[in-house]
Amino acid sequence: ISNIRDTATGGLLPFQEKHNIKLKSLFLNLSLGVDYSLLRNVYANVALNISYRLNNSFDISKSIIIPNDYVYPSNNSNSISLNIDKLNSLKTFNLGISLGLGANFPISKYLNPFIEVNYHYNPFDIIDNNWTINYLTFIVGFKYRI
């Protein structure tokens, strides 16, 4: 928190900004895993996930938190884009694991609709300063046995 001068009174006001980073990069993911049958049509899975960043797309902006009614003079808004075109600390490769549960609904010898939920844990930072991405996925699909 810093201070700014109030133009009406000349006094000091508390001033605080936040930086927003919106990651829009595309990643190519490879998962190597195994399914373990728990019941007839219910299974658990575990996988090793390897991610490769295909591009370096993101938006970086800053916003005024305090005071609420203060705006940047250049655009008359409380948020402004920083127009940074490169984020050097964004890592190209990432490694993680996923754990999940799924269920098959066999309709023939070769075709099985399924649902699956997985938690993806990435212990390594994708950017410096302890920024990791962990996420939950819900999958509905078909498995075809060859």
C-alpha positions as CSV (number, residue, x, y, z in Angstrom):
1,I,0.0,0.0,0.0
2,S,1.3,3.4,-0.9
3,N,-0.2,6.9,-0.8
4,I,-1.6,9.4,-3.4
5,R,-2.5,13.0,-3.0
6,D,-6.2,13.9,-3.0
7,T,-6.6,16.7,-5.5
8,A,-9.6,18.1,-3.7
9,T,-8.2,18.3,-0.1
10,G,-4.5,17.9,-0.7
11,G,-4.3,15.1,1.9
12,L,-2.8,11.7,1.5
13,L,-5.1,8.7,0.6
14,P,-4.1,5.1,0.8
15,F,-3.5,3.6,-2.7
16,Q,-3.3,-0.1,-3.6
17,E,-3.1,-1.8,-7.0
18,K,-3.3,-5.4,-8.1
19,H,-1.8,-7.1,-11.1
20,N,-3.9,-9.6,-13.1
21,I,-2.3,-12.2,-15.4
22,K,-4.8,-14.1,-17.6
23,L,-3.0,-17.1,-19.1
24,K,-4.4,-17.9,-22.6
25,S,-1.6,-20.3,-23.8
26,L,-2.3,-23.5,-25.5
27,F,-0.7,-26.7,-24.1
28,L,-0.1,-30.1,-25.7
29,N,-0.6,-32.8,-23.0
30,L,0.4,-36.4,-23.0
31,S,-0.9,-38.6,-20.2
32,L,0.5,-42.1,-19.6
33,G,-1.6,-44.0,-17.1
34,V,-3.3,-47.1,-15.9
35,D,-6.8,-48.0,-15.0
36,Y,-7.5,-50.4,-12.1
37,S,-10.9,-52.1,-11.9
38,L,-12.6,-51.6,-8.5
39,L,-15.9,-53.2,-9.4
40,R,-17.4,-54.7,-12.6
41,N,-17.8,-51.3,-14.3
42,V,-16.1,-48.9,-11.9
43,Y,-12.4,-48.1,-12.1
44,A,-9.7,-45.9,-10.6
45,N,-6.9,-44.4,-12.7
46,V,-3.5,-42.8,-12.2
47,A,-1.5,-41.1,-14.8
48,L,1.8,-39.2,-15.4
49,N,1.0,-36.0,-17.3
50,I,3.6,-34.1,-19.4
51,S,2.6,-30.7,-20.8
52,Y,4.3,-28.7,-23.5
53,R,3.4,-25.0,-24.0
54,L,2.6,-24.3,-27.7
55,N,2.5,-20.5,-27.4
56,N,3.0,-17.6,-25.0
57,S,-0.4,-16.0,-25.0
58,F,-1.6,-14.0,-22.0
59,D,-3.0,-10.6,-20.9
60,I,-1.5,-8.6,-18.1
61,S,-3.3,-5.7,-16.5
62,K,-3.3,-3.7,-13.3
63,S,-6.3,-2.5,-11.4
64,I,-6.8,0.0,-8.6
65,I,-8.2,-1.6,-5.4
66,I,-8.0,1.4,-3.0
67,P,-9.5,4.0,-3.3
68,N,-12.6,2.5,-5.0
69,D,-13.5,5.6,-7.0
70,Y,-9.9,6.4,-8.3
71,V,-9.2,5.9,-12.0
72,Y,-6.1,6.0,-14.2
73,P,-6.0,9.3,-16.0
74,S,-4.8,7.8,-19.3
75,N,-8.0,5.8,-19.9
76,N,-10.4,7.1,-17.3
77,S,-10.9,3.6,-15.9
78,N,-9.8,1.7,-12.7
79,S,-8.0,-1.0,-14.9
80,I,-5.3,-0.6,-17.5
81,S,-3.6,-3.1,-19.8
82,L,0.2,-3.2,-19.4
83,N,0.9,-4.2,-23.0
84,I,3.7,-6.7,-22.1
85,D,4.3,-9.0,-25.0
86,K,6.7,-11.5,-23.5
87,L,6.7,-13.4,-20.2
88,N,10.2,-14.9,-20.0
89,S,9.6,-16.9,-16.8
90,L,6.7,-19.0,-18.2
91,K,8.0,-22.5,-18.4
92,T,7.8,-24.6,-21.6
93,F,7.4,-28.0,-20.0
94,N,5.5,-29.1,-17.0
95,L,5.1,-32.5,-15.2
96,G,2.3,-33.7,-13.0
97,I,0.1,-36.6,-12.0
98,S,-3.6,-37.2,-12.1
99,L,-5.9,-39.5,-10.0
100,G,-9.4,-40.3,-11.0
101,L,-12.5,-42.5,-10.8
102,G,-14.6,-43.6,-13.8
103,A,-17.5,-45.8,-14.8
104,N,-18.1,-47.8,-18.0
105,F,-21.6,-48.5,-19.4
106,P,-21.0,-51.3,-21.9
107,I,-23.5,-51.4,-24.7
108,S,-21.6,-53.9,-26.9
109,K,-18.4,-56.0,-26.9
110,Y,-16.5,-53.1,-28.5
111,L,-18.3,-49.9,-27.5
112,N,-18.4,-48.5,-23.9
113,P,-19.7,-45.1,-23.0
114,F,-18.0,-43.8,-19.9
115,I,-17.8,-41.0,-17.4
116,E,-14.7,-40.0,-15.5
117,V,-13.6,-37.4,-13.0
118,N,-9.8,-36.7,-12.5
119,Y,-7.8,-34.4,-10.3
120,H,-4.7,-33.1,-11.9
121,Y,-1.8,-32.1,-9.6
122,N,1.2,-30.2,-10.9
123,P,3.8,-29.9,-8.2
124,F,6.1,-27.7,-10.3
125,D,5.6,-24.0,-11.0
126,I,4.6,-23.0,-14.5
127,I,6.0,-19.5,-13.7
128,D,8.4,-18.2,-11.1
129,N,7.0,-17.3,-7.6
130,N,5.1,-20.4,-6.8
131,W,2.4,-20.3,-9.5
132,T,1.0,-23.8,-10.1
133,I,-2.1,-24.9,-11.9
134,N,-4.1,-27.8,-10.4
135,Y,-7.5,-28.7,-11.9
136,L,-10.4,-31.0,-11.9
137,T,-11.8,-32.6,-15.1
138,F,-15.1,-34.2,-15.9
139,I,-15.1,-36.4,-19.0
140,V,-18.0,-38.0,-20.8
141,G,-17.1,-40.1,-23.8
142,F,-16.9,-43.5,-25.6
143,K,-14.2,-46.1,-25.5
144,Y,-13.8,-48.4,-28.5
145,R,-12.0,-51.7,-27.9
146,I,-9.8,-52.8,-30.8
